[in-house]
Amino acid sequence: MSSLLFSPLSLRSVTLRNRIAVSPMCQYSYEDGFSNDWQFVHLGSRAVGGAGLVIVEATAVVPEGRISPQDLGLWKDEHIAPLARLARFVSEQGSVPGIQIAHAGRKASTAVPWKGDGAVSPSAGGWKPVGPTAEPFSDTYPVPQALDKAGIDRVLRAFADTAVRAHTAGFRLLELHSAHGYLFHEFLSPLVNKRTDEYGGTFENRIRIVREAARAVRAKWPDELPLIVRISATDWVEEGWTVEDSVALARLLKEDGVDLMDCSSGGVVPSAKIPVGPGYQTSLAERVRREAGIPTGTVGMITSAFQAEHILRTGQADLVILARELLRDPYWPLHAAKELGADIQWPKQYERAKR
């Protein structure tokens, strides 16, 4: 039996050596947005471990788009060099280097997770965040300033400019972050977006900023390289964003030059009751894949090789995107290949440990 998990996946001119991706996972470990040795070792080891795609964590397109003051950034040219070093090393290991570019919206200027919840004040290095409206995420989060049309245009230009820097740094796949309650998701969800202009109200208006971002980035990102979008495929809240909405959005983004939908869920309001458990999000990716006719990636409590293989064999997704399991074991792909009887190239320096 040949393994689908260890079969290649082609997106435009880029071919992944297998269907295992390192999910973008925030490390909250940087100064002024600059990549550092922690990130180099953290992601470099996952490339050594055999992942087909390594996606750099949420990378802010503007300083005020960071979740915390310790977030990664690519809003200025000076950020390129250390990221280029990382992208080059990941490529040398046979993995494809990707990067997720993002704006945190109203969930910006908050403390790193291990320092507790809540806002970071301007006096402590924070700032006033922005969002679709002036409503905060919760009582402990900062009150955002509602974006006007000029502000939206600045955000869109920042995404396009950051895409150019990402290409200069050597990344070969770009992901737009439109999930988890950050800026683009805030516009998508009727739970948050109460605007009355062309960016609010109807479905067509609420998705406008995401489609405009995809087009703006696609115009700057090389045509031969893939563009993907991460969405929260459902808010898990009545009258919120639904999987039906995600299918409709995916169909339109496909027209805009998007090559794969990375399907996560939740995060836009703190009251959501999310049915967390093994494989709890795979059905979302399956439905978007089937009804929108676009490749999908799936995430969420995927821990075993046979679980990942099952997801692909049953047509639920085209790509398995791992997070916590790869934190626990950077070499998970090497071990999974052995379990599935698949052939995978070990680093020559580690061949003596292969059993």
Stockholm file with secondary structure:
# STOCKHOLM 1.0

chainA/1-355         MSSLLFSPLSLRSVTLRNRIAVSPMCQYSYEDGFSNDWQFVHLGSRAVGGAGLVIVEATAVVPEGRISPQDLGLWKDEHIAPLARLARFVSEQGSVPGIQIAHAGRKASTAVPWKGDGAVSPSAGGWKPVGPTAEPFSDTYPVPQALDKAGIDRVLRAFADTAVRAHTAGFRLLELHSAHGYLFHEFLSPLVNKRTDEYGGTFENRIRIVREAARAVRAKWPDELPLIVRISATDWVEEGWTVEDSVALARLLKEDGVDLMDCSSGGVVPSAKIPVGPGYQTSLAERVRREAGIPTGTVGMITSAFQAEHILRTGQADLVILARELLRDPYWPLHAAKELGADIQWPKQYERAKR
#=GR chainA/1-355 SS CCCSTTSCEEETTEEESSSEEECCCCCCCCBTTBCCHHHHHHHHHHHHTTCSEEEEEEEESSGGGCSSTTCEECSSGGGHHHHHHHHHHHHHTTCEEEEEEECCGGGCSBCCGGGCSSBCCGGGTCCCCEESSSCCSSTTSCCCEECCHHHHHHHHHHHHHHHHHHHHTTCSEEEEEECTTSHHHHHHCTTTCCCCSTTSSSHHHHTHHHHHHHHHHHHHSCTTSCEEEEEESCCSSTTSCCHHHHHHHHHHHHHTTCCEEEEECCCSSTTCCCCCSTTTTHHHHHHHHHHHCCCEEECSSCCCHHHHHHHHHTTSCSEEEESHHHHHCTTHHHHHHHHHTCCCCCCGGGGGGCC
#=GC SS_cons         CCCSTTSCEEETTEEESSSEEECCCCCCCCBTTBCCHHHHHHHHHHHHTTCSEEEEEEEESSGGGCSSTTCEECSSGGGHHHHHHHHHHHHHTTCEEEEEEECCGGGCSBCCGGGCSSBCCGGGTCCCCEESSSCCSSTTSCCCEECCHHHHHHHHHHHHHHHHHHHHTTCSEEEEEECTTSHHHHHHCTTTCCCCSTTSSSHHHHTHHHHHHHHHHHHHSCTTSCEEEEEESCCSSTTSCCHHHHHHHHHHHHHTTCCEEEEECCCSSTTCCCCCSTTTTHHHHHHHHHHHCCCEEECSSCCCHHHHHHHHHTTSCSEEEESHHHHHCTTHHHHHHHHHTCCCCCCGGGGGGCC
//
